[in-house]
Structure formats: structure tokens, C-alpha cells
Amino acid sequence: MAHGSRDRAAHAGQVAVITGASRGLGAGLAASLASEGMRLGLCARTRPDGPVGTESVTASVDVTDARAVDAFAGDVVEAFGRIDLWVNNAGVLAPIGPLAEADPDALHRHIDINILGVLHGSAAFARHVRARPGTGALVNISSGAATNPYEGWAAYCASKAAVEMISEVIAREERHHGLIAFAVSPGVVDSDMQVLIRSTSAGSFPQVDRFLRVQEDQAFNSPAWVAQFIVEQCLEAAIGAATRGGTGTVRLRVPPGPGGARPSAT
Ligand SMILES: NC(=O)c1ccc[n+]([C@@H]2O[C@H](COP(=O)([O-])OP(=O)(O)OC[C@H]3O[C@@H](n4cnc5c(N)ncnc54)[C@H](OP(=O)(O)O)[C@@H]3O)[C@@H](O)[C@H]2O)c1
């Protein structure tokens, strides 16, 4: 189905979990999925506000804590009976700057959130899908940095490359258990992460100009556009893949939206 022309009520009542839903892309995805009538499980370290008028389970969860992620999945299943779509969106960009100057503790924290957090969320959702009938869509939010080396972003490039391989592996491991996995690169989405990028010196991040230009041109992908892509390309693919028994394309890139966003680096 073409991006933009579908029945928005088709997913009413389905259940989506979004990590990192307190702000930025995650909060925007939550608002869009709520407008489709989906029920939501939302978490971040700061407890997210559920969209008004939407059935939601919200909690303060640090994705580096496997037990907390599992417990949250259990709370959502207890409230709604099942989870159809799980989006590992929580992520950080810092530390930015030459690796030779990086604080080892900051590197450790980055890897814990961006890699371990995605491993924990993916594992929790896979266990859930195994335990109930039908398929489920796993979406791990990636980035153009997974495949392009950006000076100043050693940790981020490494962690997003890892996110893509986690997605490739779990897509294969779980293909006979109903889980359909994707790594989705959303394009440039205006958020606190973009504010951080734009405020970085060219000495720490030589490509900062490129992101300043995206802001000047307002050439962002909106969270609503990313949400629509995820619903059409990931959730609907999973619903249609009941016994696919193989893996299709795992790594997806959200195309430029109506605002004409340039291809993503973040
Ligand atoms: N913005 C872009 O242009 C862009 C482009 C490509 C990819 N992405 C990816 O999109 C995702 C969202 O980015 P964003 O731009 O929306 O960033 P953001 O505005 O900084 O939001 C990040 C979210 O992750 C949560 N988070 C951070 N650490 C966490 C932890 N340990 N446990 C649970 N939640 C945590 C934050 O909430 P708390 O601080 O309250 O925990 C927040 O809700 C990230 O994976 C990012 O790499 C963004």
C-alpha cells in the first residue's frame, strides 16, 4: 500500500510498546499510534505522559535494566492481553567528540543504553511473541550512522551498527515463532538529540553544518511520517506474514517526508 493512503482504523485496539517515549521521536510515535486507536505501553527513565484519551500503561523504566524491561512488558500484557508492536526507540548520542578524548564511563553508559537496552527489549518481546498465538512486529530504531562513519560519533556509529545486526539475528532466530524484526532508520527528526547535535562545535563534530542546514530548511521527517512508515512497512508486514518462515528485508530507511527531509545521518 502506498505511504499515506490506508485505513487509519485498521489497527484500533492493537497494542504497541514504545521505549524512550517521554519526548522526541518516541513521544511523537505514541501520539500518532494513539490517533489510530492503538493502546500503548510507554516507558522512559522519565515516566511518559500517555496521550489524552488513549488507554496506556506508562512507567519509569531504564532500558539498561533487563528485569525492569521484562516487568514492564508483563504489566502491558496484564493490562491489554498482548503486545502487537514493540519499538525499541530509547537511545542516546553522547559522548560526541574524538574517541581519543572520550570519557570511558560515558562510553560504557552509551553502549549500555543503545545496545544492551535494545537487546533487553528485543528479548522481552520475543519471549512474549513465543508465548502467544500470532505474529508480532519488532522495530529497532537505527540510523544512517549504522553504515556511515561520522567523525565524533564513534560510540553512536558502533551502537547503531549493532542495533542493525541485533535485528538481523533475531529476525532469523524467531522466524518460526511469529516475530518479524526490522531496523528502521527514521531520517532527521527534530528533537533534543538534534538540539545537541546543532550545539556541538565543528571541532567535536565536523559535519555539524549539515544539520544546521536541515534546520534552516526545516527539512525534517515528522514523527507522524515515521509512525506511518512503521505501521505500513512493519506492523502490516508482520500481520501478513503469519507463516512466512523466512526473513524479508530487515533494514529499512524511512524516505523523505512531505517536508523533504534529507537522508539521515543520526
Ligand atoms: N532525532 C533524529 O534525527 C534521529 C535520527 C536517527 C535516529 N534517531 C534515533 O531515534 C531514537 C529517539 O531519538 P530522539 O531524537 O527522539 O532523542 P531524544 O529526544 O533525546 O529522546 C530520547 C528518548 O530516549 C529515552 N531514554 C534515554 N536513555 C534511556 C534509558 N536508559 N532508558 C529508557 N529511556 C531512555 C529518553 O527519555 P529519558 O531521558 O526520560 O529516559 C527519551 O524519551 C534514538 O534511538 C535515536 O538514536 C534519531
PDBQT file of the ligand as one rigid body, heavy atoms in Angstrom, charges set to zero:
ROOT
HETATM    1  N1  LIG A 301      16.346  12.660  16.003  1.00  0.00    +0.000 N 
HETATM    2  C1  LIG A 301      16.905  12.151  14.919  1.00  0.00    +0.000 C 
HETATM    3  O1  LIG A 301      17.155  12.850  13.922  1.00  0.00    +0.000 OA
HETATM    4  C2  LIG A 301      17.233  10.683  14.869  1.00  0.00    +0.000 A 
HETATM    5  C3  LIG A 301      17.737  10.166  13.667  1.00  0.00    +0.000 A 
HETATM    6  C4  LIG A 301      18.045   8.816  13.591  1.00  0.00    +0.000 A 
HETATM    7  C5  LIG A 301      17.824   8.011  14.693  1.00  0.00    +0.000 A 
HETATM    8  N2  LIG A 301      17.327   8.534  15.840  1.00  0.00    +0.000 N 
HETATM    9  C6  LIG A 301      17.089   7.629  16.967  1.00  0.00    +0.000 C 
HETATM   10  O2  LIG A 301      15.747   7.809  17.402  1.00  0.00    +0.000 OA
HETATM   11  C7  LIG A 301      15.629   7.471  18.775  1.00  0.00    +0.000 C 
HETATM   12  C8  LIG A 301      14.952   8.613  19.515  1.00  0.00    +0.000 C 
HETATM   13  O3  LIG A 301      15.784   9.747  19.404  1.00  0.00    +0.000 OA
HETATM   14  P1  LIG A 301      15.269  11.240  19.695  1.00  0.00    +0.000 P 
HETATM   15  O4  LIG A 301      15.852  12.081  18.649  1.00  0.00    +0.000 OA
HETATM   16  O5  LIG A 301      13.813  11.260  19.951  1.00  0.00    +0.000 OA
HETATM   17  O6  LIG A 301      16.090  11.528  21.040  1.00  0.00    +0.000 OA
HETATM   18  P2  LIG A 301      15.664  12.284  22.380  1.00  0.00    +0.000 P 
HETATM   19  O7  LIG A 301      14.758  13.414  22.089  1.00  0.00    +0.000 OA
HETATM   20  O8  LIG A 301      16.950  12.548  23.095  1.00  0.00    +0.000 OA
HETATM   21  O9  LIG A 301      14.815  11.181  23.175  1.00  0.00    +0.000 OA
HETATM   22  C9  LIG A 301      15.417  10.008  23.651  1.00  0.00    +0.000 C 
HETATM   23  C10 LIG A 301      14.408   9.212  24.453  1.00  0.00    +0.000 C 
HETATM   24  O10 LIG A 301      15.080   8.055  24.971  1.00  0.00    +0.000 OA
HETATM   25  C11 LIG A 301      14.855   7.997  26.386  1.00  0.00    +0.000 C 
HETATM   26  N3  LIG A 301      15.982   7.337  27.043  1.00  0.00    +0.000 N 
HETATM   27  C12 LIG A 301      17.289   7.687  27.020  1.00  0.00    +0.000 A 
HETATM   28  N4  LIG A 301      18.007   6.848  27.778  1.00  0.00    +0.000 NA
HETATM   29  C13 LIG A 301      17.130   5.939  28.293  1.00  0.00    +0.000 A 
HETATM   30  C14 LIG A 301      17.246   4.830  29.167  1.00  0.00    +0.000 A 
HETATM   31  N5  LIG A 301      18.436   4.469  29.698  1.00  0.00    +0.000 N 
HETATM   32  N6  LIG A 301      16.136   4.115  29.468  1.00  0.00    +0.000 NA
HETATM   33  C15 LIG A 301      14.929   4.467  28.964  1.00  0.00    +0.000 A 
HETATM   34  N7  LIG A 301      14.748   5.512  28.144  1.00  0.00    +0.000 NA
HETATM   35  C16 LIG A 301      15.846   6.241  27.825  1.00  0.00    +0.000 A 
HETATM   36  C17 LIG A 301      14.678   9.454  26.795  1.00  0.00    +0.000 C 
HETATM   37  O11 LIG A 301      13.928   9.605  27.992  1.00  0.00    +0.000 OA
HETATM   38  P3  LIG A 301      14.589   9.745  29.455  1.00  0.00    +0.000 P 
HETATM   39  O12 LIG A 301      15.755  10.665  29.327  1.00  0.00    +0.000 OA
HETATM   40  O13 LIG A 301      13.472  10.274  30.287  1.00  0.00    +0.000 OA
HETATM   41  O14 LIG A 301      14.974   8.358  29.836  1.00  0.00    +0.000 OA
HETATM   42  C18 LIG A 301      13.844   9.980  25.635  1.00  0.00    +0.000 C 
HETATM   43  O15 LIG A 301      12.490   9.650  25.826  1.00  0.00    +0.000 OA
HETATM   44  C19 LIG A 301      17.059   7.168  19.241  1.00  0.00    +0.000 C 
HETATM   45  O16 LIG A 301      17.284   5.779  19.221  1.00  0.00    +0.000 OA
HETATM   46  C20 LIG A 301      17.920   7.864  18.197  1.00  0.00    +0.000 C 
HETATM   47  O17 LIG A 301      19.208   7.300  18.104  1.00  0.00    +0.000 OA
HETATM   48  C21 LIG A 301      17.034   9.854  15.955  1.00  0.00    +0.000 A 
ENDROOT
TORSDOF 0
